[in-house]
Amino acid sequence: MHKVRDGLAQSEQVVARDQLLAAGVRGLVRFPVRKAGSTSAPERQVLAGTFEALTV
């Protein structure tokens, strides 16, 4: 079984990273989202992001 992170298997993450690097992307920012309130109409709040450098 492949290790899964953020809904992608590790092999898919490698392919995605390589495609981003080939397109000139050198990093990305991840923003966690907090959900609160009712289940039928939850409020979503974007929290502070963290920078993640893409390396070869």
Backbone as a chain_set.jsonl record, in Angstrom:
{"seq": "MHKVRDGLAQSEQVVARDQLLAAGVRGLVRFPVRKAGSTSAPERQVLAGTFEALTV", "coords": {"N": [[0.845, -1.191, 0.0], [0.507, 2.241, -0.778], [1.962, 5.135, 0.725], [-0.13, 7.692, 1.887], [-0.815, 11.122, 1.535], [-2.549, 14.047, 1.997], [-4.536, 13.075, 0.305], [-3.215, 12.003, -1.881], [-1.225, 9.415, -3.273], [2.183, 8.503, -2.534], [3.725, 8.14, -4.885], [2.215, 9.591, -6.729], [2.541, 12.132, -5.689], [5.243, 12.597, -6.21], [5.275, 12.7, -9.017], [3.577, 14.914, -9.4], [5.08, 16.941, -8.105], [7.366, 16.969, -9.758], [6.219, 17.854, -12.163], [5.389, 20.429, -11.416], [7.885, 21.617, -10.835], [9.038, 21.496, -13.397], [7.468, 23.346, -14.649], [8.407, 25.653, -13.597], [7.776, 26.325, -10.999], [8.778, 26.96, -7.74], [8.091, 26.694, -5.124], [5.448, 26.333, -2.689], [2.514, 27.398, -0.915], [0.83, 26.264, 1.867], [-2.402, 26.334, 3.157], [-4.133, 25.798, 5.997], [-7.567, 24.984, 6.668], [-10.102, 25.927, 8.774], [-13.073, 24.54, 9.938], [-16.205, 25.423, 11.176], [-19.272, 25.628, 13.058], [-22.583, 24.859, 11.855], [-23.366, 21.625, 10.42], [-24.712, 21.649, 8.027], [-24.238, 24.117, 6.872], [-21.387, 25.005, 7.201], [-19.041, 27.355, 8.592], [-16.139, 28.501, 7.049], [-12.749, 29.075, 7.682], [-9.768, 30.461, 6.649], [-6.581, 29.719, 7.711], [-3.292, 30.725, 8.953], [-0.722, 30.428, 6.536], [1.875, 28.092, 5.494], [5.097, 28.015, 4.098], [6.407, 25.877, 1.629], [9.186, 24.651, 0.223], [9.962, 23.494, -3.036], [12.049, 20.967, -3.998], [14.66, 19.535, -5.993]], "CA": [[0.0, 0.0, 0.0], [1.262, 3.481, -0.876], [1.743, 6.143, 1.762], [-1.037, 8.718, 1.375], [-0.8, 12.433, 2.201], [-3.412, 15.002, 1.304], [-5.327, 12.393, -0.71], [-2.382, 11.522, -2.984], [-0.204, 8.42, -2.97], [3.529, 9.066, -2.615], [4.152, 8.163, -6.285], [1.509, 10.702, -7.369], [3.155, 13.361, -5.203], [6.511, 12.76, -6.924], [4.929, 13.134, -10.375], [3.044, 16.28, -9.313], [6.207, 17.824, -7.786], [8.193, 17.085, -10.961], [5.495, 18.693, -13.123], [5.454, 21.811, -10.931], [9.259, 22.084, -11.033], [9.23, 21.683, -14.837], [6.729, 24.556, -15.021], [9.076, 26.803, -12.997], [7.305, 26.579, -9.64], [9.848, 26.621, -6.796], [7.555, 26.501, -3.783], [4.005, 26.512, -2.546], [2.059, 27.762, 0.426], [-0.32, 25.462, 2.306], [-3.271, 27.048, 4.073], [-5.144, 24.958, 6.633], [-8.898, 25.579, 6.73], [-10.865, 25.536, 9.966], [-14.524, 24.528, 9.719], [-16.956, 25.558, 12.424], [-20.689, 25.908, 12.86], [-23.485, 23.75, 11.563], [-22.916, 20.705, 9.383], [-25.364, 21.959, 6.759], [-23.635, 25.335, 6.313], [-20.272, 25.362, 8.088], [-18.21, 28.523, 8.292], [-14.753, 28.105, 6.779], [-11.799, 30.148, 7.956], [-8.423, 30.14, 6.196], [-5.606, 30.033, 8.754], [-1.974, 31.143, 8.479], [-0.085, 29.478, 5.639], [3.277, 27.743, 5.679], [5.801, 27.874, 2.825], [7.069, 24.583, 1.411], [10.043, 24.738, -0.966], [10.039, 22.299, -3.864], [13.452, 20.721, -4.32], [14.901, 18.47, -6.975]], "C": [[0.882, 1.244, 0.0], [0.936, 4.396, 0.291], [0.899, 7.26, 1.165], [-0.923, 9.976, 2.219], [-1.65, 13.366, 1.363], [-4.176, 14.351, 0.151], [-4.536, 11.873, -1.895], [-1.397, 10.47, -2.496], [1.166, 9.05, -3.174], [4.012, 9.148, -4.067], [3.476, 9.308, -7.051], [2.105, 12.033, -6.949], [4.461, 13.639, -5.939], [6.244, 13.274, -8.337], [4.446, 14.587, -10.347], [4.167, 17.278, -9.034], [7.075, 18.042, -9.019], [7.523, 17.971, -12.009], [5.538, 20.161, -12.711], [6.847, 22.396, -11.149], [9.524, 22.363, -12.513], [8.533, 22.949, -15.326], [7.324, 25.807, -14.372], [8.629, 27.149, -11.591], [8.391, 26.113, -8.668], [9.361, 26.414, -5.365], [6.059, 26.679, -3.786], [3.693, 26.867, -1.101], [0.818, 26.938, 0.737], [-1.096, 26.267, 3.349], [-4.261, 26.07, 4.696], [-6.472, 25.712, 6.714], [-9.626, 25.023, 7.946], [-12.347, 25.618, 9.629], [-15.219, 24.577, 11.071], [-18.415, 25.824, 12.085], [-21.47, 24.655, 12.518], [-22.927, 22.864, 10.457], [-23.539, 21.027, 8.027], [-24.783, 23.204, 6.087], [-22.473, 25.786, 7.201], [-19.547, 26.624, 7.627], [-16.789, 28.019, 8.08], [-13.85, 29.31, 6.976], [-10.416, 29.687, 7.52], [-7.443, 30.623, 7.257], [-4.264, 30.406, 8.126], [-1.339, 30.04, 7.648], [1.369, 29.206, 6.019], [3.897, 27.502, 4.308], [6.491, 26.52, 2.77], [7.861, 24.695, 0.111], [10.016, 23.41, -1.716], [11.491, 22.13, -4.279], [13.563, 19.545, -5.282], [15.317, 17.208, -6.276]], "O": [[1.892, 1.291, 0.702], [-0.192, 4.436, 0.781], [1.177, 7.727, 0.061], [-0.932, 9.919, 3.449], [-1.476, 13.453, 0.147], [-4.435, 14.996, -0.865], [-5.13, 11.347, -2.837], [-0.802, 10.618, -1.428], [1.294, 10.029, -3.911], [4.647, 10.133, -4.442], [4.094, 9.922, -7.92], [2.173, 12.964, -7.752], [4.757, 14.791, -6.259], [6.923, 14.191, -8.8], [4.859, 15.396, -11.178], [4.211, 18.344, -9.648], [7.479, 19.17, -9.3], [8.198, 18.757, -12.673], [5.703, 21.04, -13.557], [6.981, 23.535, -11.596], [10.165, 23.359, -12.848], [8.961, 23.556, -16.309], [6.807, 26.906, -14.57], [9.058, 28.163, -11.04], [8.868, 24.983, -8.771], [10.132, 26.006, -4.496], [5.475, 27.125, -4.774], [4.502, 26.661, -0.197], [-0.134, 26.92, -0.043], [-0.521, 26.807, 4.294], [-5.14, 25.56, 4.001], [-6.49, 26.939, 6.818], [-9.747, 23.811, 8.119], [-12.822, 26.625, 9.105], [-14.853, 23.851, 11.996], [-18.745, 26.199, 10.96], [-21.069, 23.539, 12.849], [-22.109, 23.308, 9.651], [-22.957, 20.712, 6.99], [-24.834, 23.327, 4.863], [-22.558, 26.816, 7.87], [-19.458, 26.913, 6.434], [-16.296, 27.198, 8.854], [-14.139, 30.411, 6.507], [-9.939, 28.643, 7.965], [-7.469, 31.787, 7.655], [-4.124, 30.401, 6.903], [-1.406, 28.863, 8.005], [2.0, 29.968, 6.752], [3.29, 26.856, 3.454], [7.086, 26.075, 3.751], [7.283, 24.818, -0.969], [10.044, 22.34, -1.109], [12.093, 23.042, -4.845], [12.682, 18.689, -5.364], [15.566, 16.194, -6.928]]}, "num_chains": 1, "name": "protein.A"}
